């Protein structure tokens, strides 16, 4: 048997399938009740419009055909599959199965860490503009958001202000640092030097690190370096959160993996997990993840090649047809950040034109922090024809 799902050009109709990306425009405030949204192209939430690997698809069909969907758990072969994938792809050594904790998603682990290592009123450090649920969860947990704002450089990339990074830690005294690596939405793959500088400051001031590395398999420039791989000292202060859901388009199956080598930190997280009454992940999630890590490489390679071609297509289109718009260099992920500030429009005007004139559902950059205003995040993991139509709509909406 060979991989069948390597056709990424075919448009799959996802409407009326309980699909958050397509079916909830009214609930998400992008349409009025009763409004026709059939012309709206949703390129916002981070899932792909591609079929996952046929090996995963077949494995799910096989296990679901039993008609019995009871409590499920993993054995040593599952851990070995995860261990081998991260060793092979990222040179990250997960030495013992006890280091791995399974949860439904990445954000659940960030919240568990928040509960385990901070109290109400404590600060948690982030780097805006960053994935909006970081700050939302911190605020919902009655903690303080401390932002080491990333700086938009002359090279068109976002960079770390290291002086501000340490100053915020010294003055605001955060207990945790939520690191996004690679970074969503600015698409940075942090270099070894950048990671070493950040982690050394954290170690110096006793700040624990929660490293969200869910986009680590989507690297197009540079190399993803797992934070915990820097040194034993860094690993002892780091909670590494990963998932196959972005990589293999499995978000609806709710499966994530966290690696914690520090035993006391791990016990603190497990205590919080027990406190919310959570135990096993889902049967489909287990089957999909195991199959992805053991048989998904051909599909992964094909998908990455297609997404890279979409990135190149987007870059050419913008340079040739969208004066005043810039694509932030995409070192990682399939989530492009477009800078519309050169159009002379306000952030609110840009959002309005995108939704009501171009009829696109994107993520406004303002969702990721104040320094994201004037930007729009666009999901490029879609068929080329869909992407071409979306970019053409932007051209017509802004330039006639």
C-alpha positions in Angstrom: 0.0 0.0 0.0 1.2 3.5 -0.8 0.2 7.0 0.2 -3.0 8.0 -1.7 -3.7 11.5 -0.3 -1.1 13.5 -2.1 -3.5 15.6 -4.1 -3.5 18.9 -2.4 -5.2 20.8 -5.3 -8.7 19.3 -4.9 -11.1 21.5 -3.1 -13.0 19.6 -0.4 -16.4 20.8 0.6 -16.3 21.2 4.4 -19.5 23.1 4.8 -22.3 21.6 7.0 -19.9 19.2 8.6 -19.8 20.8 12.1 -16.7 22.6 10.7 -15.6 25.5 12.9 -13.7 27.0 10.0 -16.6 27.2 7.6 -19.9 26.8 9.5 -19.8 29.3 12.4 -19.5 32.7 10.8 -22.6 34.0 12.6 -21.5 32.7 16.0 -18.1 34.2 15.5 -19.5 37.6 14.6 -18.5 37.5 10.9 -22.1 37.4 9.6 -25.6 38.4 10.7 -28.2 35.7 11.4 -29.7 34.5 8.1 -26.9 36.1 6.0 -25.7 34.2 3.0 -22.1 33.2 3.8 -21.6 30.8 0.8 -19.2 33.4 -0.8 -17.1 33.8 2.3 -13.6 32.2 2.1 -12.4 31.3 5.6 -8.7 31.4 5.9 -8.5 32.1 9.6 -8.3 29.2 12.1 -5.2 27.0 11.9 -6.4 23.8 10.3 -5.7 22.7 6.7 -8.1 22.1 3.9 -6.2 19.0 2.9 -7.1 15.3 3.5 -4.7 13.8 6.0 -2.5 10.8 5.2 -4.4 7.9 3.8 -2.7 5.7 6.3 -4.3 7.7 9.1 -7.6 7.7 7.3 -7.6 3.9 6.8 -6.5 3.3 10.4 -9.4 5.4 11.7 -11.9 3.6 9.5 -10.7 0.2 10.7 -10.9 1.0 14.4 -14.2 2.9 14.1 -15.8 0.0 12.2 -15.8 -2.1 15.4 -18.7 0.0 16.7 -17.2 0.1 20.2 -15.6 3.3 21.4 -14.7 2.7 25.0 -12.0 4.1 27.3 -8.6 3.7 25.6 -5.0 4.0 26.7 -1.5 3.7 25.1 1.3 1.1 25.6 5.0 1.1 25.0 4.8 1.0 21.2 2.9 4.3 21.2 5.6 6.0 23.3 8.3 4.5 21.1 6.6 5.9 18.0 6.5 9.4 19.5 10.0 9.1 20.8 11.4 8.0 17.5 9.6 10.8 15.6 11.1 13.6 17.8 14.5 11.9 17.8 14.5 11.6 14.0 12.9 14.9 13.1 14.2 17.2 15.8 17.0 15.5 17.6 15.0 15.7 20.9 15.7 12.8 23.2 12.7 11.8 25.3 14.5 9.3 27.5 11.6 7.7 29.4 7.9 7.2 28.8 7.2 8.8 32.2 8.4 12.1 30.7 5.4 12.2 28.4 1.9 13.4 29.3 -1.0 13.2 26.9 -3.7 15.9 26.9 -6.5 16.9 24.4 -4.5 20.0 23.3 -1.6 22.4 23.8 -3.6 25.1 25.6 -4.8 22.7 28.2 -1.2 22.1 29.2 -0.4 25.8 29.3 -3.4 26.3 31.7 -2.3 23.3 33.8 1.2 24.9 34.1 -0.4 28.2 35.1 -2.4 26.5 37.8 0.6 24.5 39.0 3.2 27.2 39.2 1.4 30.5 39.7 -1.1 32.0 42.0 -3.9 34.6 41.2 -2.3 37.9 40.5 1.1 36.5 39.4 2.5 37.5 36.1 3.2 35.3 33.0 5.5 36.5 30.3 4.6 36.3 26.6 5.9 37.9 23.4 3.3 39.9 21.5 2.1 39.7 18.8 1.4 36.1 19.8 -1.3 33.4 19.6 -4.2 35.1 21.2 -5.2 32.3 23.5 -2.0 32.8 25.5 -3.2 36.2 26.9 -6.9 35.1 27.0 -6.1 32.1 29.2 -3.8 34.2 31.5 -6.5 36.8 32.0 -9.2 34.2 32.5 -7.1 32.6 35.2 -6.8 35.9 37.0 -3.1 36.3 36.3 -1.3 39.2 34.7 -0.1 39.4 31.1 3.5 40.7 30.9 4.5 41.3 27.3 8.0 41.5 26.0 6.8 43.0 22.7 8.6 41.8 19.6 10.2 44.5 17.5 9.4 44.8 13.8 12.8 45.3 12.1 14.0 47.0 8.9 14.5 43.5 7.5 10.8 42.9 7.7 11.1 40.4 10.5 10.1 40.5 14.2 13.0 40.4 16.7 13.4 40.0 20.4 14.2 43.0 22.6 16.5 41.3 25.0 17.0 44.3 27.3 13.3 44.6 27.7 13.0 40.8 28.1 15.2 40.8 31.2 13.8 44.2 32.5 10.3 42.8 32.4 11.4 39.7 34.3 13.3 41.8 36.9 10.6 44.4 37.5 7.4 42.4 36.9 8.7 39.1 38.4 6.8 36.5 36.2 6.7 32.9 37.4 6.3 31.5 33.9 7.3 32.3 30.4 5.0 31.1 27.6 7.4 30.7 24.7 6.0 30.2 21.2 8.7 28.3 19.1 8.4 28.6 16.2 6.4 31.7 16.7 2.8 32.1 15.7 1.9 34.5 14.0 5.3 36.2 13.2 6.7 33.0 11.7 10.1 33.2 13.4 12.3 30.2 13.9 14.3 31.2 16.9 18.0 30.7 16.4 20.1 28.8 18.9 21.7 32.1 20.1 18.2 33.7 20.6 17.0 30.6 22.5 20.1 30.5 24.7 19.8 34.2 25.6 16.2 33.9 26.5 16.6 30.7 28.5 19.7 31.9 30.3 17.8 34.9 31.5 15.0 32.7 32.7 17.3 30.4 34.5 19.1 33.4 36.2 15.8 34.7 37.5 14.1 31.3 38.2 11.4 31.6 35.6 10.0 28.3 34.3 9.5 27.9 30.6 6.5 26.5 28.8 7.5 26.0 25.2 4.7 25.7 22.7 6.4 23.9 19.8 3.3 22.8 17.8 4.5 24.4 14.6 8.0 22.8 14.8 7.4 20.5 11.9 6.7 23.5 9.5 10.1 25.0 9.1 11.2 26.5 5.7 14.1 28.6 6.8 16.6 27.7 9.5 16.1 24.8 11.9 13.7 24.3 14.7 15.7 23.7 17.9 13.6 22.2 20.8 14.1 24.4 23.8 14.7 21.4 26.1 17.5 20.2 23.8 19.8 23.2 24.7 21.1 21.8 27.9 20.1 19.7 30.9 19.7 22.9 33.0 17.3 24.3 30.4 15.4 21.0 30.1 15.0 20.9 33.9 13.2 24.3 33.7 11.2 23.5 30.6 7.8 22.0 29.8 7.7 21.2 26.1 4.3 21.0 24.5 3.8 19.4 21.1 1.1 17.8 19.0 0.6 16.0 15.7 -2.7 17.9 15.1 -1.2 20.8 13.2 1.3 18.6 11.4 -1.2 16.0 10.1 -4.4 18.1 10.2 -6.0 16.2 13.2 -7.2 19.1 15.4 -10.7 17.7 15.8 -9.2 14.5 17.3 -7.8 16.2 20.4 -4.4 14.8 21.1 -1.2 16.5 22.3 2.0 15.4 24.0 4.0 17.2 26.7 7.5 16.3 27.6 8.8 17.1 31.1 12.1 15.6 32.3 12.0 17.4 35.7 10.3 15.0 38.0 9.0 17.6 40.5 7.6 19.7 37.8 6.0 16.7 36.2 4.3 15.7 39.5 3.0 19.2 39.9 1.4 19.0 36.4 -0.1 15.6 37.0 -1.6 16.8 40.3 -3.4 19.5 38.4 -4.5 17.0 35.7 -5.9 14.8 38.5 -7.7 17.9 40.0 -9.7 18.5 36.9 -10.7 14.8 36.7 -9.0 14.1 33.3 -7.5 10.8 32.4 -7.5 9.3 28.9 -7.3 10.9 25.5 -9.7 9.7 22.8 -9.4 6.5 20.8 -9.4 8.2 17.4 -6.7 10.6 18.7 -4.5 7.7 19.8 -4.9 5.8 16.5 -4.3 8.9 14.4 -1.2 10.0 16.3 0.4 6.5 16.3 -0.2 6.1 12.6 1.0 9.6 11.9 4.3 9.1 13.7 4.9 5.6 12.2 3.5 6.0 8.6 3.0 9.7 7.9 6.3 10.8 6.6 5.5 10.6 2.9 2.4 12.6 3.3 4.2 15.1 5.5 6.9 15.7 2.9 4.4 16.2 0.2 2.3 18.6 2.2 5.3 20.7 3.2 6.4 20.9 -0.5 2.9 22.1 -1.4 2.7 24.7 1.4 6.1 26.0 0.5 4.9 26.5 -3.1 1.9 28.3 -1.7 4.2 30.6 0.3 6.2 31.3 -2.9 3.0 32.0 -4.9 1.8 34.4 -2.2 5.1 36.2 -2.1 5.1 36.7 -5.9 1.5 37.8 -6.0 1.9 40.4 -3.3 5.0 41.9 -4.9 3.4 42.1 -8.3 -0.1 43.1 -7.4 -0.5 44.5 -3.9 1.5 47.7 -3.5 1.7 48.8 0.2 1.3 45.2 1.4 4.2 43.1 2.6 4.5 39.4 3.5 6.4 38.8 6.7 9.2 36.4 5.7 7.9 32.9 6.5 10.5 30.9 8.3 7.9 28.5 9.7 4.2 27.5 9.8 1.5 27.8 7.1 0.1 31.0 8.8 1.2 34.0 6.8 1.2 37.5 8.4 0.5 40.3 5.9 1.5 43.9 6.7 -1.2 46.2 5.3 0.0 49.4 7.0 1.5 50.6 3.8 -2.0 50.9 2.3 -2.7 54.0 4.5 -5.7 52.3 6.1 -6.4 52.0 9.8 -6.6 48.5 11.4 -10.3 48.8 11.6 -10.6 49.9 7.9 -8.4 47.0 6.9 -10.6 44.5 8.8 -13.7 46.0 7.3 -12.5 45.8 3.7 -11.2 42.3 4.1 -14.5 41.0 5.5 -17.2 43.0 3.7 -15.5 43.9 0.4 -13.1 41.0 -0.2 -15.4 38.6 1.6 -12.5 36.9 3.3 -12.5 35.6 6.9 -9.0 36.2 8.2 -7.5 36.8 11.6 -7.0 40.5 12.3 -3.5 41.2 13.6 -5.0 43.1 16.5 -6.1 39.8 18.0 -2.5 38.9 18.7 -1.6 42.2 20.5 -1.5 45.9 20.0 1.7 45.6 17.9 -0.3 43.4 15.5 -2.6 46.2 14.4 -2.5 46.7 10.6 -1.6 43.1 10.0 -3.8 40.2 8.9 -3.0 36.5 9.4 -3.8 34.2 6.5 -3.9 30.4 6.4 -2.0 29.2 3.3 -2.7 25.5 3.8 -5.4 25.4 1.2 -5.7 24.4 -2.5 -3.8 26.8 -4.8 -7.1 27.8 -6.6 -8.6 28.9 -3.2 -5.5 30.9 -2.4 -5.4 32.5 -5.8 -9.0 33.6 -5.5 -8.4 35.0 -2.0 -5.4 37.1 -3.1 -7.3 38.3 -6.2 -10.1 39.4 -3.9 -7.7 41.4 -1.8 -6.4 43.1 -5.0 -9.8 44.0 -6.2 -11.0 45.2 -2.8 -8.1 47.5 -2.1 -7.1 48.6 -5.7 -10.3 48.2 -7.8 
